[in-house]
Amino acid sequence: MNRFLTSLPIVALTATITAGGQLGAITPALANQTLVQLSESDQNWVMPGKNYNSDNFSKLGQINSDNVKQLRAAWSFSTGVLNGHEGAPLVVDGKMYVHGAFPNTTFALDLKDPSRILWQHKPKQDPVARSVACCDIVNRGLAYWPGDGRVPPLILKTQLDGHVVALNATTGEEYWKIENSDIKVGSTLTIAPYVVKDLVIIGSSGAELGVRGYVTAYDVKTGSMAWRAFATGSDEAMLIGDDFNASNPHYGQKGLGLQTWEGDAWKIGGGTNWGWYAYDPGVDLLYYGTGNPAPWNETMRPGDNKWTMTIFAREASSGKAKFGYQKTPHDEWDYAGVNVMMLSEQKDKAGKTRKLLTHPDRNGIVYTLDRTNGELVSADKIDDTVNVFTHVDLKTGVPVRNPEYATRMDHTGRDICPSAMGYHNQGHDSYDPNKQLFFMGINHICMDWEPFMLPYRAGQFFVGATLNMYPGPKGDRQGFEGLGQIKAYNSITGEFKWEKMERFAVWGGTLATAGNLVFYGTLDGFIKARHSDSGELLWKFKLPSGVIGYPITYEHAGTQYVAIMYGVGGWPGVGLVFDLQDPTAGLGAVGAFKNLQHYTQMGGGVMVFSLNGQSPFDNVSVGEYGG
């Protein structure tokens, strides 16, 4: 392990951005700066979350609250795959890069003529990967690295079978390929890669099969490993820094990746990270969350189970952990803590400007931390129906449990809110810095939980609980609707400016724009636009299939477009996708979403919108063969 701890030399570039948002003259500097410049351009959507703040916010306002009703479909593209489509495409330098669920084909489209596929990469994978994927065979997206004059610009992708692949962004040819995860033990990849400097950051999946989680940085030019940090185990294996939690020693410091587990349980203890990242170049810190401990049955793993369920800040160059805040010690509800991390600079209640990180967690709490040192600033309930905790003690950071909703053996826990799906899951939400509001897609789902004992067998599911799920108290429990919400939240005051109920969970996330709009997709197949000040529904469009990804927006040739992937699936769609009937199947999702089949069916693709449907095809000769 130690041979991988040396940080890579940074030999990269910066590129000037032309008025059209394209790469211009290349000068030596950090690749980081190139991506920052690209992300600031309205013509691009160059990384998950739009920028390193990961705030899904666009300064574009051509489409706004006054004219959004004029949005019409401009063009569409089918991926040819019918499973769930999470995440969003990338837009770089006049091209759109589209990913898909297994078999993880990648497409490059020319925005001047989207009818033409510039290239496609169709990997051949071991089909066994399908059988060990937890919750549908989804993928959350791609990453882009801009090249350095010697190595070409690259598109980075993950494959369900555990491989990471770098593609020439111009030709689609494989540049390098490495194996990150071993499907024989149930370790797969669904995460979107994340580029920082000349590194590509890759997470892990498979906690439901007892996979020990880790995050890895690879040299983006060669695929060689720079560092790897585990979620459990020794301080050396976890890359715990010398000053780890120095500002908050009450969070815990050294030796806890072993001491908070019984025996060798940490070796099969989960803590995978398959969600989203954020990065602060000013302090060189990478932020992400680790997931649930394994198995779900809490009786089988006494202790706090550190460092699962943790918000980590690591030095991107070395992987060394600067701080870690465990949100749910000894998790007993599968509240995997991998959700979105959104960065902002705001004045706290004392009027001090602070660099903040806000994270809506599965456990029903939305956390805000000082991202320079990990200090807990606020911890508010996502909804007042959260009942597993009474509150979070801001001095200790520990949630105060309500014992009525525990999941101990020989006991069926009832009406536990939130369910294992959380009041927030993998959706990538947005933050409007002008309004200082976070726009969150919410699950409103509760559950009954009956634990059971089981042995660990490599490559087999290692859960130990039977779940029944149903709408939360504000939903229709008889009709199995009212399973979701959309909310506008102020992390400083703790207040929700507005909230609206939805028929199903708002699973994919949100997009905020300077046009006073928040866009999002729904499981029943709509893309919607609401006024970001009031939540008023201003526009919607019925898509070919349900949505579990998030919208993006970009400008091309003077026109603003909004794009969204459609394709129902993921955890909420497993019953529909795999034709399951037992309400406890799909780890409880089948029963909760049994009505989904009455509103949408499987599909897969991208739909793009503009005012009055303006598109390259307004010139009818575009895409024609002979006129």
C-alpha positions as a printed Julia matrix, in Angstrom:
627×3 Matrix{Float64}:
   0.0     0.0     0.0
   2.76    2.49    0.89
   4.24    2.44   -2.59
   1.11    4.24   -3.82
   1.27    7.12   -1.4
   3.59    9.4    -3.37
   1.69   12.21   -4.99
   1.97   12.62   -8.74
   3.85   15.49  -10.36
   1.47   18.06  -11.76
   2.34   18.72  -15.39
  -0.77   20.09  -16.93
  -2.07   23.07  -18.78
  -4.45   25.89  -18.81
  -6.37   26.93  -21.86
  -7.84   30.28  -22.65
 -11.58   30.18  -23.26
 -12.81   31.95  -26.36
 -16.0    33.97  -26.5
 -17.71   30.85  -27.8
 -16.67   28.87  -24.75
 -14.17   26.75  -26.7
 -10.6    25.83  -25.9
  -8.13   28.35  -27.29
  -4.37   28.7   -26.96
  -2.8    26.3   -24.45
  -0.26   27.57  -21.92
   1.5    25.6   -19.15
  -0.36   25.66  -15.8
  -2.61   23.41  -13.77
  -5.27   21.31  -15.49
  -7.4    22.42  -12.57
  -7.47   25.97  -13.88
  -8.56   24.8   -17.32
 -11.51   22.94  -15.84
 -12.38   25.95  -13.68
 -12.41   28.17  -16.77
 -14.46   25.67  -18.75
 -16.93   25.28  -15.9
 -17.41   29.06  -15.7
 -18.35   29.2   -19.36
 -22.09   29.1   -20.08
 -21.37   27.0   -23.17
 -20.14   24.03  -21.14
 -21.23   21.54  -18.51
 -17.83   20.03  -17.96
 -18.21   17.98  -14.78
 -20.89   16.52  -12.51
 -22.4    19.43  -10.59
 -21.3    22.02  -13.22
 -18.27   23.24  -11.24
 -16.04   22.35   -8.28
 -18.64   23.87   -5.93
 -20.91   21.15   -7.27
 -23.86   23.52   -7.06
 -25.69   22.76  -10.34
 -26.22   26.5   -10.82
 -26.13   28.3   -14.17
 -25.85   32.05  -14.75
 -27.9    31.68  -17.94
 -31.18   33.59  -18.0
 -32.36   33.51  -21.6
 -34.91   31.0   -20.34
 -36.56   32.62  -17.32
 -39.67   32.67  -15.2
 -41.41   35.0   -17.64
 -40.97   32.89  -20.79
 -40.39   29.32  -19.59
 -43.88   28.37  -20.76
 -42.52   28.71  -24.29
 -40.08   25.81  -23.8
 -40.47   23.15  -26.47
 -38.55   20.02  -27.39
 -35.61   20.86  -29.67
 -34.11   17.41  -30.26
 -33.64   14.04  -28.57
 -31.29   11.08  -28.54
 -31.88    7.45  -27.53
 -29.13    5.46  -25.83
 -30.71    2.15  -26.86
 -30.75    0.95  -23.23
 -33.88    0.53  -21.12
 -32.5     0.48  -17.59
 -32.24    3.45  -15.24
 -30.37    6.55  -16.46
 -28.9     8.48  -13.53
 -26.66   11.54  -13.7
 -26.43   13.91  -16.68
 -24.48   14.28  -19.93
 -21.41   16.51  -20.29
 -21.17   19.4   -22.75
 -17.66   20.48  -23.76
 -16.44   22.52  -26.71
 -19.56   22.09  -28.84
 -20.0    18.38  -28.15
 -22.32   16.44  -25.87
 -21.01   13.26  -24.23
 -23.77   10.84  -23.21
 -23.41    7.83  -20.91
 -25.79    4.99  -20.24
 -26.58    2.1   -17.93
 -24.93   -1.29  -18.47
 -23.36   -2.11  -20.91
 -22.12    1.48  -20.39
 -21.94    2.66  -23.98
 -20.68    6.23  -24.38
 -21.68    8.53  -27.24
 -20.26   11.8   -28.56
 -22.7    14.1   -30.38
 -22.0    17.23  -32.43
 -24.22   20.06  -31.16
 -24.16   21.67  -34.61
 -25.83   18.51  -35.93
 -27.01   16.2   -33.11
 -28.4    13.71  -35.62
 -24.86   12.44  -36.15
 -23.02   10.26  -33.65
 -19.39   11.36  -33.81
 -18.22    8.21  -32.04
 -19.43    5.58  -29.62
 -17.55    3.35  -27.21
 -19.24   -0.01  -26.61
 -17.29   -2.02  -24.04
 -17.54   -5.76  -23.65
 -18.08   -6.64  -20.01
 -18.45   -9.71  -17.86
 -22.24  -10.18  -17.57
 -21.75  -11.47  -14.01
 -21.53   -7.79  -13.02
 -25.29   -7.5   -13.5
 -26.01  -10.12  -10.86
 -24.02   -8.37   -8.1
 -25.25   -4.83   -8.76
 -27.3    -3.7    -5.8
 -30.07   -1.52   -7.18
 -30.36   -1.65  -10.97
 -27.41   -1.45  -13.38
 -27.15    2.34  -13.43
 -24.22    4.67  -14.09
 -23.97    8.27  -12.85
 -21.92    9.91  -15.55
 -18.61   10.86  -17.13
 -15.64   13.13  -16.44
 -13.49   15.27  -18.73
  -9.78   16.1   -18.66
  -8.58   18.77  -21.11
  -5.25   17.32  -22.24
  -1.76   18.78  -21.94
  -0.45   18.95  -25.51
   1.13   15.5   -25.24
  -1.82   13.51  -23.9
  -5.07   14.29  -25.74
  -8.26   15.5   -24.02
  -9.89   12.51  -22.33
 -13.34   11.32  -21.38
 -13.23    9.18  -18.22
 -15.86    6.53  -17.55
 -16.6     3.72  -15.12
 -18.01    0.32  -16.04
 -20.25   -1.87  -13.93
 -17.65   -4.66  -14.06
 -15.22   -2.51  -12.06
 -13.07   -1.05  -14.83
 -12.14    2.59  -15.34
 -11.53    3.65  -18.94
  -9.98    6.77  -20.48
 -11.16    7.6   -23.99
  -9.7    10.02  -26.5
 -12.36   12.76  -26.41
 -11.94   13.43  -30.13
 -11.96    9.87  -31.49
 -13.47    7.7   -28.74
 -10.5     5.33  -28.84
  -9.41    3.73  -25.56
  -6.35    5.5   -24.17
  -5.98    3.35  -21.06
  -8.06    0.91  -19.01
  -7.57   -0.37  -15.46
  -9.45   -2.59  -13.02
 -10.56   -0.77   -9.87
 -13.06   -3.25   -8.41
 -13.38   -7.03   -8.16
 -16.86   -8.24   -9.12
 -16.07  -11.69   -7.65
 -16.57  -10.18   -4.18
 -19.48   -8.0    -5.33
 -17.53   -4.78   -5.9
 -18.9    -2.84   -8.87
 -18.72    0.72  -10.22
 -21.66    3.05  -10.79
 -20.05    6.35   -9.77
 -19.16    9.21  -12.11
 -15.38    9.8   -12.16
 -14.13   13.12  -10.83
 -11.09   14.98  -12.2
  -8.88   17.08   -9.92
  -5.55   18.35  -11.26
  -4.02   15.42  -13.14
  -5.88   12.87  -11.02
  -9.14   11.05  -11.62
 -10.96   10.11   -8.43
 -12.93    6.85   -8.37
 -15.15    5.47   -5.61
 -16.56    2.0    -5.0
 -19.86    0.13   -4.69
 -21.03   -3.08   -3.07
 -21.63   -2.49    0.65
 -24.76   -4.65    0.38
 -22.38   -7.52   -0.38
 -19.92   -6.75    2.41
 -17.44   -4.84    0.25
 -14.95   -2.76    2.23
 -15.16    0.73    0.75
 -12.3     2.76   -0.68
 -11.6     5.82   -2.79
  -8.74    5.82   -5.31
  -6.85    8.49   -7.25
  -5.29    7.53  -10.58
  -2.89    9.46  -12.79
  -5.26   10.65  -15.5
  -2.53   10.38  -18.14
  -1.51    6.78  -17.5
  -4.05    5.11  -15.23
  -1.39    4.34  -12.61
  -2.52    4.51   -8.99
  -1.51    7.6    -7.04
  -3.2     6.76   -3.74
  -6.0     4.68   -2.23
  -7.8     5.3     1.05
 -10.1     2.78    2.72
 -13.15    3.64    4.84
 -12.29    1.15    7.59
  -9.16   -0.43    9.02
  -5.83    0.97   10.14
  -4.93    4.64   10.05
  -2.29    3.81    7.45
  -4.78    2.08    5.15
  -7.26    4.92    5.63
  -4.58    7.61    5.03
  -5.48    9.37    8.26
  -3.45   12.59    8.36
  -1.28   13.66   11.29
  -3.65   16.56   12.0
  -6.86   14.59   11.43
  -9.79   16.26   13.22
  -7.4    18.58   15.04
 -10.09   21.28   15.11
 -12.75   18.83   16.31
 -11.12   16.11   18.42
 -14.55   15.13   19.77
 -15.3    13.62   16.34
 -12.58   11.05   17.05
  -9.04   10.87   15.77
  -6.63    7.94   15.63
  -7.13    4.17   15.63
 -10.92    4.2    15.35
 -11.15    2.39   12.02
 -10.24   -0.72   14.01
 -11.29    0.07   17.59
 -14.95    0.77   16.78
 -15.45   -2.69   15.26
 -15.65   -6.11   16.86
 -12.84   -8.36   15.72
 -12.28   -8.37   11.97
 -15.76   -7.13   11.07
 -14.18   -4.01    9.52
 -12.83   -6.18    6.7
 -16.38   -6.75    5.39
 -17.79   -3.55    6.87
 -18.92   -1.54    3.83
 -18.43    2.21    3.72
 -18.33    2.36   -0.07
 -18.64    5.73   -1.8
 -20.69    5.79   -4.99
 -22.14    9.29   -4.78
 -20.8    12.73   -5.58
 -17.67   14.8    -4.93
 -16.83   18.48   -4.5
 -13.43   20.17   -4.41
 -11.98   23.43   -3.09
  -8.84   24.33   -5.1
  -7.94   27.05   -2.59
  -7.27   24.51    0.16
  -6.75   21.44   -2.09
  -9.46   19.51   -0.27
 -11.67   16.87   -1.83
 -15.04   16.22   -0.16
 -17.21   13.09   -0.29
 -19.26   10.78    1.9
 -18.81    7.14    2.84
 -21.79    4.78    2.84
 -23.49    2.31    5.14
 -21.75   -0.32    7.22
 -22.3    -3.98    6.39
 -24.42   -5.87    7.09
 -27.57   -3.78    7.57
 -28.39   -5.86   10.67
 -26.83   -3.71   13.41
 -26.68   -6.55   15.93
 -23.97   -8.24   13.87
 -21.49   -5.33   14.11
 -21.32   -3.68   17.57
 -19.59   -0.32   17.84
 -19.68    3.02   16.05
 -18.32    1.38   12.85
 -15.99    4.21   11.89
 -15.43    5.59    9.36
 -18.57    4.58    7.54
 -21.35    7.21    7.23
 -18.72    9.97    7.22
 -18.16   13.3     5.48
 -14.47   13.23    4.59
 -12.14   16.02    3.53
  -8.92   14.76    1.96
  -5.92   16.48    0.44
  -6.47   15.76   -3.23
  -2.75   15.51   -3.99
  -1.92   12.95   -1.3
  -5.24   11.48   -0.16
  -4.46   12.33    3.46
  -7.64   12.84    5.53
  -7.85   16.27    7.17
 -11.22   15.77    8.83
 -14.0    13.22    9.07
 -17.43   13.76   10.6
 -19.49   10.62   11.17
 -23.15   11.58   10.81
 -24.74    8.3    11.93
 -22.54    6.31   14.33
 -23.51    2.63   14.32
 -26.05    3.05   11.54
 -29.03    0.71   11.9
 -31.23    1.88    9.0
 -28.99    1.84    5.86
 -28.64    5.62    5.78
 -25.67    5.46    3.37
 -23.98    8.86    3.57
 -22.8     9.28   -0.02
 -25.11   12.12   -1.05
 -24.23   15.37   -2.8
 -21.76   17.85   -1.28
 -22.45   21.49   -2.27
 -19.98   24.28   -1.5
 -20.86   27.9    -0.76
 -19.54   31.03    0.9
 -22.1    32.6     3.23
 -22.31   34.66    6.38
 -23.17   32.62    9.44
 -25.61   33.77   12.12
 -22.84   35.85   13.71
 -22.23   37.67   10.43
 -18.9    35.96    9.7
 -18.27   34.92    6.08
 -17.39   31.25    5.99
 -16.52   28.61    3.44
 -19.27   26.04    3.87
 -20.24   22.55    2.76
 -23.92   21.54    2.74
 -25.0    17.91    2.55
 -28.58   16.55    2.65
 -28.16   13.08    4.14
 -30.13    9.87    3.87
 -30.74    9.99    7.63
 -33.16   12.9     7.23
 -30.75   15.62    8.37
 -29.25   18.33    6.16
 -25.79   19.23    7.48
 -23.7    22.35    6.98
 -20.01   22.27    7.96
 -17.16   24.74    7.79
 -15.28   23.05    4.97
 -11.88   24.33    6.07
 -11.89   22.43    9.37
 -15.07   20.33    9.59
 -16.8    22.34   12.31
 -20.53   21.6    12.4
 -22.48   24.79   11.67
 -26.04   23.47   11.43
 -27.97   20.2    11.31
 -31.65   20.56   10.44
 -34.33   17.99    9.79
 -35.13   17.73    6.08
 -38.76   17.27    7.08
 -40.5    17.54   10.45
 -41.65   13.92   10.13
 -38.13   12.55   10.77
 -38.58   10.41   13.88
 -35.43    8.28   14.29
 -33.66   11.29   15.83
 -35.03   14.02   18.04
 -32.2    16.36   17.02
 -28.45   16.57   16.46
 -26.33   17.83   19.35
 -24.3    20.62   17.7
 -21.62   20.47   20.41
 -20.85   16.79   19.94
 -22.18   16.3    16.4
 -24.0    13.16   17.55
 -27.66   12.57   16.62
 -29.95   11.88   19.57
 -31.8     8.65   18.86
 -35.44    7.88   19.59
 -35.3     4.27   20.87
 -38.84    3.6    19.67
 -37.51    3.37   16.11
 -34.51    1.12   16.71
 -33.98   -2.03   14.61
 -32.68   -4.54   17.18
 -33.03   -8.31   16.75
 -36.27  -10.1    17.72
 -38.19   -6.91   17.08
 -39.96   -5.4    14.07
 -39.43   -1.67   13.91
 -42.54    0.09   12.58
 -43.22    3.47   10.99
 -39.53    4.35   10.85
 -39.04    7.7     9.1
 -37.07    8.01    6.9
 -36.92    4.6     5.24
 -33.66    3.02    4.11
 -34.01    5.06    0.93
 -33.59    8.12    3.12
 -35.38   11.42    2.9
 -32.67   12.18    0.35
 -30.76    9.76   -1.85
 -28.42    9.99   -4.85
 -30.02   13.06   -6.48
 -27.61   15.86   -7.34
 -29.2    19.04   -5.99
 -28.5    22.72   -6.65
 -27.66   25.96   -4.85
 -28.46   29.48   -6.05
 -25.75   31.77   -4.58
 -27.79   34.87   -5.38
 -30.82   33.7    -3.39
 -28.77   31.65   -0.9
 -31.19   28.78   -1.35
 -30.62   25.06   -1.81
 -33.19   23.27   -3.97
 -33.57   19.69   -2.81
 -35.39   16.74   -4.32
 -36.76   14.72   -1.42
 -38.06   11.21   -0.72
 -41.03   11.07    1.64
 -40.93    7.37    2.54
 -41.11    5.44    5.82
 -40.71    1.73    6.59
 -41.09   -1.33    8.77
 -37.84   -3.22    9.44
 -37.39   -6.83   10.55
 -33.76   -7.95   11.01
 -32.38  -11.47   10.66
 -28.98  -13.11   11.03
 -26.98  -14.4     8.06
 -23.42  -15.5     7.27
 -21.02  -13.6     5.03
 -20.29  -15.25    1.67
 -18.1   -13.38   -0.82
 -20.05  -12.11   -3.8
 -23.46  -12.67   -2.2
 -25.85  -10.17   -0.66
 -25.06   -9.44    2.98
 -27.99   -7.4     4.28
 -29.89   -9.16    7.07
 -33.19   -7.28    7.06
 -36.63   -7.45    5.47
 -38.22   -4.1     4.68
 -41.69   -2.83    3.88
 -41.82    0.76    2.59
 -44.72    3.18    2.14
 -45.4     6.94    1.9
 -44.5     9.19    4.8
 -47.15   10.84    7.02
 -47.82   13.66    4.52
 -48.47   11.22    1.66
 -51.36    8.94    0.74
 -50.61    5.68    2.51
 -53.69    3.94    1.14
 -53.04    5.0    -2.46
 -49.22    4.68   -2.24
 -48.64    8.16   -3.63
 -47.16   11.31   -2.13
 -43.71    9.69   -1.92
 -41.7    12.83   -2.68
 -41.17   16.54   -2.16
 -39.27   19.46   -3.66
 -37.98   22.1    -1.22
 -36.1    25.4    -1.07
 -33.83   25.58    2.0
 -31.72   28.26    3.67
 -28.82   26.6     5.5
 -28.09   29.63    7.71
 -31.58   30.24    9.08
 -32.63   26.59    8.84
 -35.87   27.66    7.22
 -37.61   26.19    4.19
 -38.79   29.02    1.95
 -41.23   26.7     0.19
 -42.01   23.02   -0.27
 -44.26   21.07   -2.63
 -45.42   17.46   -2.6
 -44.85   15.11   -5.54
 -46.53   11.83   -6.46
 -43.24    9.9    -6.31
 -39.76   10.5    -4.9
 -37.78   13.29   -6.58
 -34.87   10.95   -7.14
 -32.57   12.62   -9.66
 -31.85   16.13   -8.37
 -32.32   19.74   -9.41
 -30.89   22.53  -11.58
 -31.08   26.2   -10.55
 -30.62   29.09  -12.97
 -30.32   32.87  -12.85
 -33.67   32.96  -14.68
 -35.42   32.45  -11.31
 -36.03   28.83  -12.17
 -35.47   25.41  -10.66
 -35.76   22.41  -12.99
 -36.08   18.75  -12.04
 -37.4    15.45  -13.35
 -39.94   13.09  -11.81
 -40.21    9.34  -11.65
 -43.55    9.45  -13.44
 -41.86   11.02  -16.45
 -42.08   14.81  -16.29
 -39.48   17.52  -16.46
 -40.77   20.49  -14.47
 -39.82   24.12  -13.93
 -40.82   26.0   -10.79
 -40.27   29.61   -9.79
 -37.3    29.5    -7.44
 -38.75   32.23   -5.21
 -42.18   30.7    -4.64
 -42.18   27.1    -5.88
 -44.99   27.92   -8.32
 -45.16   25.34  -11.1
 -44.58   27.24  -14.35
 -44.01   24.52  -16.98
 -43.82   20.77  -17.45
 -43.31   18.29  -20.28
 -44.06   14.55  -20.39
 -40.97   12.53  -21.27
 -40.88    9.04  -22.84
 -39.88    7.48  -19.49
 -39.38    8.42  -15.84
 -36.41   10.46  -14.63
 -33.73    9.51  -12.09
 -31.07   11.95  -13.35
 -30.7    15.72  -13.05
 -31.12   18.47  -15.68
 -28.31   20.6   -17.13
 -28.32   23.77  -19.19
 -25.9    25.24  -21.72
 -25.73   27.82  -24.5
 -24.92   26.89  -28.09
 -24.88   29.28  -31.04
 -26.67   31.92  -28.97
 -29.49   29.65  -27.78
 -29.94   28.37  -24.24
 -30.87   24.7   -23.97
 -32.04   22.55  -21.07
 -31.2    18.83  -21.3
 -32.27   15.89  -19.16
 -31.78   12.13  -19.31
 -34.85    9.94  -19.11
 -35.04    6.24  -18.28
 -36.86    5.0   -15.2
 -35.0     2.59  -12.95
 -32.56    2.78  -10.08
 -33.62    1.62   -6.65
 -37.18    3.04   -6.88
 -37.69    1.46  -10.3
 -36.41   -2.08   -9.67
 -39.91   -3.51   -9.44
 -40.91   -2.06  -12.79
 -37.6    -2.81  -14.52
 -37.27   -6.41  -13.32
 -41.02   -7.19  -13.07
 -40.96   -7.93   -9.32
 -44.17   -8.38   -7.31
 -43.2    -9.16   -3.71
 -43.53   -5.83   -1.84
 -40.4    -6.6     0.21
 -38.33   -7.31   -2.92
 -35.81   -4.78   -4.14
 -34.89   -4.14   -0.49
 -38.42   -2.84    0.07
 -38.71   -0.62   -3.02
 -41.21   -2.8    -4.9
 -44.03   -2.17   -2.44
 -43.38    1.56   -2.09
 -43.4     2.17   -5.83
 -45.99   -0.37   -6.91
 -48.02    2.35   -8.66
 -45.1     3.59  -10.77
 -46.0     1.17  -13.59
 -49.3     3.0   -14.06
 -47.53    6.23  -15.01
 -44.41    5.31  -16.99
 -42.48    2.49  -18.6
 -38.85    1.78  -19.44
 -36.87    3.93  -21.84
 -33.49    5.58  -22.16
 -32.17    8.75  -23.72
 -31.7    12.51  -23.59
 -34.31   15.17  -24.33
 -33.2    18.75  -25.09
 -35.43   21.85  -24.85
 -35.24   25.49  -25.93
 -37.57   28.45  -26.28
 -40.05   27.65  -29.05
 -38.04   24.52  -29.81
 -35.28   26.43  -31.6
 -32.61   23.99  -32.75
 -29.98   23.35  -35.42
 -32.75   21.66  -37.41
 -34.52   24.98  -37.97
 -32.18   24.91  -40.94
 -33.83   21.95  -42.63
 -30.68   21.13  -44.59
 -28.83   20.18  -41.38
 -28.41   16.43  -41.27
 -29.71   15.9   -44.8
 -27.98   13.55  -47.22
 -28.73   14.98  -50.6
 -31.26   17.76  -49.99
